[in-house]
Amino acid sequence: MPQRTPLFDAHAAAAGKLVDFAGWSLPIHYGSQLREHETVRAGAGVFDVSHMTVIDVSGPQATAFLQRLLANDVARLGFEGKALYSAMLNPQGGVIDDLIVYRTAWDYRLVVNAATRDKDLAWITEQAQPFGVTVDERPQLAMLAVQGPQARALTRAAAPQLAGLIDSLKVFQGLPAGGWFVARTGYTGEDGLEIMLPGDEAPALWQALLQAGVAPVGLGARDTLRLEAGMNLYGNEMDETMSPLAAGMGWTIAWEPAGRDFIGRAALEAEREAGVAHKQVGLLLEGKGVLRAGQTVKTPAGDGIVTSGTFSPSLKQSIAMARVPAAAEGRVEVEIRGQCEPARIVRMPFVRHGQAVFE
């Protein structure tokens, strides 16, 4: 039986259609995926992301450990609360997972994916041993993501005790508030918050948010929102066979200082020196049908593949993320139901803060 978050009963009460997602029972929608998507773009929606894995890392060697573990450099976290996006690589340069790391009063907090929890914890624990740091999973915490242009205002109304903290947060920062942790981060291309709190306190916050005017939003809209925002999904855009250079994550690699020997560095340097064979791009479909993962992308430089595709509710046309040969550009064709349909390579994201921004 799938695991349940502390909000399982709340989802049922809100008429959520529950599905098995990575071993968790979570809502795919609450009646209309399209309406939920549009609500996040125009107002505010709340997602139950309690299935995400929260890990605290502490100890005198915590910084040195994470500088070895991650492709990005936690030394860039210049003050408590600052957040950093990074990949965690294997020695071959493949992506074990992507994650957010926060600098905290107790050293660091990591938030990693749910579907990769077991392998992530095993890998992190194994790599931590030489550094003598403490790796503490926090399964007792629930996590709510409130996203949309009205997210911060409505969260202040629902939880006035957080108002001062919410007002103080810059983008990509997170700070504790008692036993809670409030971060100005997200996965939708909109402003918003991610709130970690004890599981037994989550239903009350959920209910207060709904009463303040925040709509419950399911996994379906979460996927269309993140694709419009050009954000990777583990298992689609990246996995252990794919390097961050080919997965559009080159900006997350901290090459300096040159002496920082993070796991996977030698493989990435060799790939960069040889020339990266593929790149990640956005696609706009100009023909018929809907772009879906797995479809072949035909370019003058060779074939590529759609890694994520959907019909964009905001743009009213089909969009995709695709991995194509590095030399590919301009117009391409995508095989859809046996037909070659025209498409155009564009620079992502597709949508940011409710506006079309692709080039």
Number of C-alpha atoms within 10 A of each C-alpha: 7 12 14 15 21 21 23 18 13 17 24 14 9 15 14 21 15 18 15 14 16 15 14 19 19 28 25 21 25 21 15 14 19 15 16 26 27 18 21 31 26 16 18 30 28 25 21 25 21 26 25 18 24 24 20 18 24 20 16 12 17 21 20 18 23 23 19 21 23 26 28 24 24 25 12 12 15 10 13 16 24 21 27 19 21 24 24 26 25 21 14 16 25 23 24 22 23 23 16 17 27 25 25 20 13 12 16 22 24 18 17 21 20 18 18 17 17 11 12 18 17 11 15 17 15 10 17 21 12 10 15 14 19 17 19 14 16 13 14 13 24 26 26 20 25 32 32 29 20 21 24 20 17 23 26 18 17 22 13 13 11 15 15 10 16 21 11 11 18 13 15 17 20 27 23 16 13 7 9 16 17 23 25 23 24 18 20 28 25 25 22 28 27 22 24 23 22 16 16 13 14 23 17 13 17 23 14 17 24 19 13 16 17 25 23 26 30 27 21 17 24 19 20 23 27 20 28 30 23 25 19 19 17 16 15 15 22 23 18 18 12 17 26 28 21 22 22 19 20 17 12 17 19 19 18 9 8 8 7 15 15 24 20 21 23 14 16 24 13 12 16 12 9 9 10 15 13 19 20 25 26 26 29 23 24 16 16 14 15 17 28 21 16 15 19 21 24 22 18 13 13 12 16 23 20 26 24 24 25 18 19 21 18 18 15 8 17 21 28 28 30 28 23 25 22 17 12 20 15 11 17 23 22 26 18 17 10 8 12 16 20 18 24 17 23 19 13 22 20 27 23 19 16 20 12 15 14 18 10
